[in-house]
Amino acid sequence: MNNTHHPGPPGTSELLARQFQFARDSTITLLHEFDEETARWRPTPHNNNALWLAGHLLISNDEMREALGFPKRDQGPQVDPDFNIGGFFHEDRDYPSFAEFSNALIAERDNLIAAIKGMSAEDLARPTEGPLAELCPTHTDLVSLIIAHENIHNGQM
């Protein structure tokens, strides 16, 4: 039995790029709905707010860029580990502003779309290394996770 995972038919990278573009454009639309005060509001102490979600998307994209071998993000703030998986917004910490996170997400849109679109069949079939390898065996799966992840957090915003 052949257990080789195939990246999909020709045009898969273009389809993934369009799906990411739709997700990021939805994020951008939502980002424009918040001012700084509203972005920092939390309905309960156990909820993360829109500022945290924006920072979380940014740090997650940074990690995915590295896993996929994409160029590093060259704009925007450094993101505190509080914004990583399992992280938590702390009222008493000095984080970048919501506008800084939003502007960085907007600025990286075209670069990420181009990087995804530029993936060859070999790139898409490349095995994922590191902690996400079991969940996302190939780079196709990893890009699909980036898209799903963005959409999940859009729903939370």
C-alpha positions as CSV (number, residue, x, y, z in Angstrom):
1,M,0.0,0.0,0.0
2,N,1.3,3.4,-0.9
3,N,1.0,5.9,2.0
4,T,2.4,8.8,0.0
5,H,0.4,12.0,0.6
6,H,-0.2,13.9,-2.6
7,P,-0.4,17.7,-2.5
8,G,-3.4,17.8,-4.7
9,P,-4.1,18.5,-8.4
10,P,-2.3,21.2,-10.4
11,G,-3.4,24.6,-9.2
12,T,-3.5,23.6,-5.5
13,S,-1.2,26.5,-4.4
14,E,-3.4,29.0,-6.3
15,L,-6.5,27.6,-4.6
16,L,-4.8,27.7,-1.1
17,A,-3.7,31.3,-1.8
18,R,-7.3,32.3,-2.7
19,Q,-8.6,30.7,0.4
20,F,-6.0,32.4,2.6
21,Q,-6.8,35.7,0.8
22,F,-10.5,35.3,1.7
23,A,-9.6,34.5,5.3
24,R,-7.2,37.4,5.7
25,D,-9.5,39.9,3.9
26,S,-12.2,38.8,6.4
27,T,-9.7,39.5,9.2
28,I,-9.0,42.9,7.8
29,T,-12.7,43.8,7.6
30,L,-13.0,42.8,11.3
31,L,-9.9,44.7,12.4
32,H,-11.5,47.9,11.0
33,E,-14.4,47.4,13.4
34,F,-12.4,47.9,16.6
35,D,-10.9,51.0,18.2
36,E,-8.1,50.5,20.8
37,E,-10.5,50.6,23.8
38,T,-12.9,48.1,22.3
39,A,-10.1,45.8,21.2
40,R,-8.9,45.6,24.8
41,W,-12.3,44.8,26.2
42,R,-12.9,41.3,27.6
43,P,-16.4,40.0,28.4
44,T,-14.9,37.9,31.3
45,P,-11.5,37.7,32.8
46,H,-11.1,34.3,31.2
47,N,-11.6,35.5,27.6
48,N,-9.0,36.9,25.4
49,N,-9.8,40.1,23.6
50,A,-9.5,41.3,20.0
51,L,-6.1,42.7,20.7
52,W,-4.9,39.3,21.9
53,L,-6.5,37.6,18.8
54,A,-4.7,40.0,16.4
55,G,-1.4,39.4,18.2
56,H,-2.0,35.7,18.2
57,L,-2.7,35.6,14.5
58,L,0.5,37.5,13.9
59,I,2.8,35.3,16.1
60,S,1.1,32.1,14.7
61,N,1.8,33.3,11.1
62,D,5.4,34.0,12.1
63,E,5.8,30.4,13.3
64,M,4.1,29.0,10.2
65,R,6.4,31.2,8.0
66,E,9.4,29.6,9.7
67,A,7.9,26.0,9.3
68,L,7.2,26.6,5.6
69,G,10.6,28.2,4.9
70,F,8.9,31.6,4.0
71,P,10.8,34.8,4.5
72,K,10.4,36.4,8.0
73,R,8.0,39.2,8.5
74,D,9.8,42.5,8.1
75,Q,7.2,44.9,9.5
76,G,5.3,45.3,12.7
77,P,5.9,44.7,16.4
78,Q,7.7,41.9,18.1
79,V,5.1,39.7,19.6
80,D,5.2,38.6,23.3
81,P,4.9,34.9,24.0
82,D,1.7,35.8,25.9
83,F,0.1,35.7,22.4
84,N,1.1,32.1,21.7
85,I,-1.1,29.0,22.0
86,G,-2.1,28.8,25.7
87,G,-1.1,32.4,26.2
88,F,-3.2,34.9,27.9
89,F,-3.8,38.6,27.9
90,H,-2.6,40.3,31.1
91,E,-4.1,43.7,31.9
92,D,-0.9,44.9,33.6
93,R,1.5,44.3,30.7
94,D,2.6,46.8,28.1
95,Y,1.7,45.2,24.7
96,P,1.9,46.8,21.3
97,S,-1.3,48.6,20.3
98,F,-4.1,47.0,18.5
99,A,-3.3,49.4,15.6
100,E,0.3,48.0,15.4
101,F,-0.9,44.4,15.3
102,S,-3.6,45.3,12.8
103,N,-1.2,47.2,10.5
104,A,1.2,44.3,10.6
105,L,-1.5,41.8,9.6
106,I,-2.6,44.0,6.8
107,A,1.0,44.7,5.6
108,E,1.9,41.0,5.5
109,R,-1.3,40.0,3.5
110,D,0.2,40.2,0.0
111,N,3.5,38.6,1.0
112,L,1.8,35.6,2.5
113,I,-0.5,35.3,-0.5
114,A,2.4,35.4,-2.9
115,A,4.4,32.9,-0.8
116,I,1.5,30.4,-0.8
117,K,0.8,30.9,-4.5
118,G,4.5,30.4,-5.3
119,M,4.6,26.9,-3.6
120,S,5.4,24.1,-6.1
121,A,3.9,20.6,-5.9
122,E,7.2,19.6,-4.3
123,D,6.9,22.3,-1.7
124,L,3.3,21.3,-0.9
125,A,4.3,17.7,-0.6
126,R,7.3,18.4,1.7
127,P,6.8,16.9,5.1
128,T,6.2,19.1,8.1
129,E,8.8,19.0,10.8
130,G,8.4,19.9,14.5
131,P,5.5,19.9,16.8
132,L,2.8,20.2,14.1
133,A,4.1,17.3,12.0
134,E,1.5,14.8,13.4
135,L,-1.4,17.1,12.9
136,C,-0.1,18.5,9.5
137,P,2.0,15.8,7.8
138,T,2.7,17.9,4.7
139,H,3.1,21.6,3.9
140,T,-0.3,21.4,2.1
141,D,-1.8,20.5,5.5
142,L,0.1,23.2,7.3
143,V,-1.2,25.9,4.9
144,S,-4.7,24.5,5.3
145,L,-4.2,24.9,9.1
146,I,-3.2,28.5,8.7
147,I,-6.4,29.2,6.8
148,A,-8.6,27.3,9.2
149,H,-6.9,29.0,12.2
150,E,-7.4,32.5,10.8
151,N,-11.1,31.7,10.2
152,I,-11.6,30.3,13.7
153,H,-10.2,33.4,15.3
154,N,-12.3,35.6,12.9
155,G,-15.3,33.9,14.4
156,Q,-14.1,34.8,17.9
157,M,-13.6,38.4,17.0
